[in-house]
Amino acid sequence: MESRTSVEVYTTADSEPSRRTALWREHMMKLCGPLDIAVESEFNQGTLVIGRLGEMQVSLITADAHAVRKTQQDLGQSHVFIMAPFCGSVRIGQDDHDVTVGRGAVASVDSSRPYTVHSQGPMKLAVVRFPHRVMDLTTQDTGPLTAAPWSATRGVSAVASAVITELASQLTELSMAELVTLGATLDGVIRSLLAERLGPPGGSHSSARGELLRQIKNYAREHLANPDVSPRTLAAEHNISLRYLQQLFAEQGETPARWLRNERLERCRAALSNPRLDHLTVAAIGANWGLGDGSQMGRLFRQAYGVVPSELRRRGGRSLRPDRTSSRCA
């Protein structure tokens, strides 16, 4: 199976001056999806370092002053972006809020709705990106998070700011094994940061039942590549009956089988969207994530995305809206 941990560097340094703004937009789309770039003067320098730590990405953006404007939904998958400036400040706008965030503060936006991020001077910004589902969030949950900064002078937010910025600054210096370990640490820090604003994950899921369900999901995500992982094996692994497992998922309007299938489809969608994995066949990608042979994967993709995997790969995974009324459910 391909590594889920990697570090990639993109820069405008070696391009013609007239091409740098357009090239920077292409680079930023690797992080943010479709967007617009606006510059107030000549754009000379931009470097983007993206560290992929499983489901999370940590990035370091170093660039001349510019604005990023997201006007359309990230149709492939909705994400939360958490930002921590190293120096200077950025102005963030979303959901009729407009705030300026400086060094030591942390703020976020949700890619499922339009937003803007604008730096009036040179930008050096750490960004953490993760899908809603990893933190058991929905687009309805993120209202209290968007364009509403945490002060990083004390408490969990101070720890989060330090961890995010330091990890982003060291991406090219750390080994893959070190990044894997730090990815688990980052997951815990982000969960604590969100809980400070939203309360315990899932609200009513603060109960023992909710905690058990989170443990089951975490275990499943770590073992998705094993095709033998199924609702029955998940129930056995956690010493509960299959019926009780089904009840836990039903409280979220879901079934364990459909949830497992959707998680595997998301991993395959991400792999098909990654040009670095173009050497892998569709069947190999499906097998890597426990989806069986190519024909089974093709059928599931058509149900979920309305196209076959080869078409999704051609489009780079963008401009596709999963069918949430049938086989995919958040």
LINKAMO-V115341 format. One record per residue. RES is the residue in one letter. SS is DSSP state (H for helix, E for strand, - for the rest). OMEGA is omega in whole degrees, -180 to 180 (* if undefined). NEAR is the number of other C-alpha atoms within 10 Angstrom. Layout:
res=RES ss=SS omega=OMEGA near=NEAR
res=RES ss=SS omega=OMEGA near=NEAR
//
This chain:
res=M ss=- omega=-179 near=9
res=E ss=- omega=178 near=9
res=S ss=- omega=176 near=9
res=R ss=- omega=178 near=14
res=T ss=E omega=180 near=18
res=S ss=E omega=175 near=17
res=V ss=E omega=-179 near=19
res=E ss=E omega=-178 near=12
res=V ss=E omega=178 near=14
res=Y ss=E omega=-177 near=17
res=T ss=E omega=175 near=18
res=T ss=- omega=-169 near=21
res=A ss=- omega=-173 near=12
res=D ss=- omega=-177 near=8
res=S ss=- omega=176 near=12
res=E ss=- omega=-179 near=11
res=P ss=H omega=-178 near=13
res=S ss=H omega=-175 near=11
res=R ss=H omega=-167 near=12
res=R ss=H omega=179 near=20
res=T ss=H omega=179 near=21
res=A ss=H omega=180 near=13
res=L ss=H omega=178 near=17
res=W ss=H omega=176 near=21
res=R ss=H omega=178 near=19
res=E ss=H omega=179 near=18
res=H ss=H omega=-177 near=20
res=M ss=H omega=178 near=20
res=M ss=H omega=176 near=14
res=K ss=H omega=179 near=13
res=L ss=H omega=-168 near=18
res=C ss=H omega=-173 near=17
res=G ss=- omega=-177 near=22
res=P ss=- omega=-179 near=19
res=L ss=- omega=175 near=19
res=D ss=E omega=176 near=17
res=I ss=E omega=176 near=19
res=A ss=E omega=178 near=14
res=V ss=- omega=-179 near=15
res=E ss=- omega=177 near=10
res=S ss=- omega=-178 near=9
res=E ss=- omega=180 near=13
res=F ss=- omega=-176 near=20
res=N ss=- omega=-169 near=18
res=Q ss=- omega=173 near=19
res=G ss=E omega=177 near=24
res=T ss=E omega=180 near=19
res=L ss=E omega=175 near=22
res=V ss=E omega=-179 near=22
res=I ss=E omega=174 near=23
res=G ss=E omega=179 near=25
res=R ss=E omega=-178 near=23
res=L ss=E omega=-175 near=23
res=G ss=- omega=-179 near=17
res=E ss=- omega=-179 near=17
res=M ss=E omega=171 near=20
res=Q ss=E omega=173 near=21
res=V ss=E omega=-176 near=27
res=S ss=E omega=174 near=27
res=L ss=E omega=179 near=27
res=I ss=E omega=175 near=22
res=T ss=E omega=-171 near=18
res=A ss=E omega=171 near=21
res=D ss=- omega=-180 near=21
res=A ss=- omega=176 near=22
res=H ss=- omega=178 near=21
res=A ss=E omega=174 near=19
res=V ss=E omega=-179 near=19
res=R ss=E omega=178 near=16
res=K ss=E omega=-176 near=21
res=T ss=- omega=179 near=15
res=Q ss=- omega=-177 near=16
res=Q ss=- omega=172 near=18
res=D ss=- omega=-169 near=22
res=L ss=- omega=-180 near=16
res=G ss=- omega=-176 near=19
res=Q ss=- omega=180 near=21
res=S ss=- omega=-177 near=18
res=H ss=E omega=166 near=23
res=V ss=E omega=176 near=21
res=F ss=E omega=175 near=20
res=I ss=E omega=-171 near=23
res=M ss=E omega=179 near=26
res=A ss=E omega=180 near=31
res=P ss=E omega=173 near=24
res=F ss=- omega=-177 near=22
res=C ss=- omega=-178 near=15
res=G ss=- omega=-179 near=15
res=S ss=E omega=173 near=21
res=V ss=E omega=176 near=28
res=R ss=E omega=-175 near=16
res=I ss=E omega=178 near=25
res=G ss=E omega=174 near=21
res=Q ss=E omega=176 near=21
res=D ss=- omega=178 near=14
res=D ss=- omega=174 near=8
res=H ss=E omega=179 near=11
res=D ss=E omega=-175 near=16
res=V ss=E omega=174 near=16
res=T ss=E omega=-175 near=17
res=V ss=E omega=180 near=24
res=G ss=E omega=-178 near=19
res=R ss=- omega=179 near=17
res=G ss=- omega=178 near=20
res=A ss=- omega=179 near=22
res=V ss=E omega=178 near=26
res=A ss=E omega=-176 near=25
res=S ss=E omega=171 near=24
res=V ss=E omega=-179 near=26
res=D ss=E omega=-175 near=25
res=S ss=- omega=-180 near=25
res=S ss=- omega=179 near=20
res=R ss=- omega=-180 near=16
res=P ss=- omega=177 near=17
res=Y ss=E omega=173 near=23
res=T ss=E omega=173 near=20
res=V ss=E omega=-172 near=20
res=H ss=E omega=174 near=20
res=S ss=E omega=-180 near=22
res=Q ss=- omega=176 near=15
res=G ss=- omega=177 near=14
res=P ss=- omega=-174 near=17
res=M ss=E omega=166 near=21
res=K ss=E omega=-167 near=25
res=L ss=E omega=171 near=26
res=A ss=E omega=-177 near=24
res=V ss=E omega=172 near=22
res=V ss=E omega=179 near=25
res=R ss=E omega=176 near=22
res=F ss=E omega=177 near=21
res=P ss=E omega=177 near=19
res=H ss=H omega=-170 near=20
res=R ss=H omega=-179 near=14
res=V ss=H omega=179 near=17
res=M ss=H omega=-179 near=16
res=D ss=- omega=178 near=13
res=L ss=- omega=168 near=16
res=T ss=- omega=179 near=16
res=T ss=- omega=178 near=15
res=Q ss=- omega=-178 near=7
res=D ss=- omega=-165 near=14
res=T ss=H omega=179 near=18
res=G ss=H omega=180 near=15
res=P ss=H omega=-177 near=14
res=L ss=- omega=-166 near=18
res=T ss=E omega=178 near=24
res=A ss=- omega=178 near=26
res=A ss=- omega=-169 near=21
res=P ss=- omega=167 near=21
res=W ss=E omega=171 near=23
res=S ss=- omega=-176 near=18
res=A ss=- omega=-180 near=18
res=T ss=- omega=-178 near=12
res=R ss=- omega=173 near=10
res=G ss=H omega=-175 near=11
res=V ss=H omega=-177 near=18
res=S ss=H omega=176 near=24
res=A ss=H omega=177 near=17
res=V ss=H omega=-178 near=16
res=A ss=H omega=179 near=24
res=S ss=H omega=-179 near=28
res=A ss=H omega=-179 near=17
res=V ss=H omega=-177 near=18
res=I ss=H omega=-177 near=25
res=T ss=H omega=-179 near=23
res=E ss=H omega=179 near=13
res=L ss=H omega=180 near=22
res=A ss=H omega=-177 near=23
res=S ss=H omega=-176 near=20
res=Q ss=- omega=-173 near=13
res=L ss=- omega=-177 near=23
res=T ss=- omega=-179 near=16
res=E ss=- omega=-174 near=11
res=L ss=- omega=175 near=14
res=S ss=- omega=179 near=13
res=M ss=H omega=179 near=19
res=A ss=H omega=179 near=10
res=E ss=H omega=179 near=11
res=L ss=H omega=178 near=23
res=V ss=H omega=180 near=18
res=T ss=H omega=-179 near=11
res=L ss=H omega=176 near=16
res=G ss=H omega=177 near=22
res=A ss=H omega=177 near=13
res=T ss=H omega=-180 near=12
res=L ss=H omega=178 near=21
res=D ss=H omega=180 near=17
res=G ss=H omega=179 near=12
res=V ss=H omega=-179 near=19
res=I ss=H omega=178 near=21
res=R ss=H omega=179 near=14
res=S ss=H omega=179 near=19
res=L ss=H omega=179 near=21
res=L ss=H omega=-180 near=18
res=A ss=H omega=178 near=15
res=E ss=H omega=-180 near=14
res=R ss=H omega=-172 near=13
res=L ss=H omega=-171 near=16
res=G ss=- omega=-179 near=13
res=P ss=- omega=-179 near=16
res=P ss=- omega=174 near=19
res=G ss=- omega=177 near=19
res=G ss=H omega=-179 near=12
res=S ss=H omega=179 near=11
res=H ss=H omega=174 near=16
res=S ss=H omega=177 near=13
res=S ss=- omega=178 near=12
res=A ss=H omega=179 near=10
res=R ss=H omega=180 near=14
res=G ss=H omega=179 near=19
res=E ss=H omega=178 near=15
res=L ss=H omega=-180 near=16
res=L ss=H omega=178 near=17
res=R ss=H omega=178 near=18
res=Q ss=H omega=179 near=13
res=I ss=H omega=-180 near=16
res=K ss=H omega=179 near=20
res=N ss=H omega=178 near=12
res=Y ss=H omega=-178 near=15
res=A ss=H omega=-180 near=20
res=R ss=H omega=180 near=17
res=E ss=H omega=-175 near=10
res=H ss=- omega=-178 near=14
res=L ss=- omega=-178 near=20
res=A ss=- omega=180 near=18
res=N ss=- omega=-177 near=14
res=P ss=- omega=180 near=13
res=D ss=- omega=178 near=12
res=V ss=- omega=-175 near=17
res=S ss=- omega=176 near=16
res=P ss=H omega=-178 near=21
res=R ss=H omega=180 near=17
res=T ss=H omega=176 near=13
res=L ss=H omega=179 near=20
res=A ss=H omega=-180 near=18
res=A ss=H omega=-179 near=13
res=E ss=H omega=-177 near=12
res=H ss=- omega=173 near=14
res=N ss=- omega=175 near=10
res=I ss=- omega=179 near=12
res=S ss=- omega=176 near=14
res=L ss=H omega=180 near=16
res=R ss=H omega=180 near=11
res=Y ss=H omega=176 near=11
res=L ss=H omega=179 near=22
res=Q ss=H omega=178 near=17
res=Q ss=H omega=179 near=16
res=L ss=H omega=179 near=18
res=F ss=H omega=-180 near=18
res=A ss=H omega=178 near=12
res=E ss=- omega=175 near=12
res=Q ss=- omega=180 near=12
res=G ss=- omega=-172 near=10
res=E ss=- omega=169 near=16
res=T ss=- omega=-179 near=17
res=P ss=H omega=-179 near=21
res=A ss=H omega=-180 near=13
res=R ss=H omega=179 near=16
res=W ss=H omega=178 near=19
res=L ss=H omega=-179 near=18
res=R ss=H omega=-180 near=18
res=N ss=H omega=178 near=19
res=E ss=H omega=180 near=21
res=R ss=H omega=177 near=21
res=L ss=H omega=179 near=22
res=E ss=H omega=178 near=16
res=R ss=H omega=179 near=21
res=C ss=H omega=178 near=24
res=R ss=H omega=179 near=23
res=A ss=H omega=180 near=17
res=A ss=H omega=179 near=24
res=L ss=H omega=-179 near=26
res=S ss=- omega=-175 near=20
res=N ss=- omega=-179 near=14
res=P ss=H omega=180 near=11
res=R ss=H omega=-178 near=9
res=L ss=H omega=-179 near=13
res=D ss=- omega=-180 near=12
res=H ss=- omega=180 near=8
res=L ss=- omega=176 near=13
res=T ss=- omega=177 near=13
res=V ss=H omega=-180 near=22
res=A ss=H omega=-180 near=17
res=A ss=H omega=178 near=17
res=I ss=H omega=178 near=23
res=G ss=H omega=179 near=27
res=A ss=H omega=179 near=19
res=N ss=H omega=-177 near=20
res=W ss=- omega=169 near=22
res=G ss=- omega=-178 near=22
res=L ss=- omega=174 near=24
res=G ss=- omega=-174 near=15
res=D ss=- omega=-176 near=14
res=G ss=H omega=-178 near=17
res=S ss=H omega=177 near=14
res=Q ss=H omega=180 near=12
res=M ss=H omega=179 near=23
res=G ss=H omega=179 near=19
res=R ss=H omega=-179 near=14
res=L ss=H omega=179 near=21
res=F ss=H omega=179 near=23
res=R ss=H omega=178 near=16
res=Q ss=H omega=-173 near=17
res=A ss=H omega=-171 near=22
res=Y ss=H omega=179 near=21
res=G ss=- omega=178 near=16
res=V ss=- omega=176 near=17
res=V ss=- omega=-177 near=18
res=P ss=H omega=-179 near=25
res=S ss=H omega=178 near=14
res=E ss=H omega=177 near=12
res=L ss=H omega=178 near=20
res=R ss=H omega=-179 near=20
res=R ss=H omega=-179 near=12
res=R ss=H omega=-179 near=13
res=G ss=- omega=178 near=18
res=G ss=- omega=-178 near=22
res=R ss=- omega=178 near=17
res=S ss=- omega=177 near=15
res=L ss=- omega=177 near=17
res=R ss=- omega=178 near=15
res=P ss=- omega=177 near=21
res=D ss=- omega=-175 near=14
res=R ss=- omega=-180 near=12
res=T ss=- omega=-179 near=9
res=S ss=- omega=-171 near=10
res=S ss=- omega=179 near=17
res=R ss=- omega=180 near=20
res=C ss=- omega=-177 near=16
res=A ss=- omega=* near=17
//
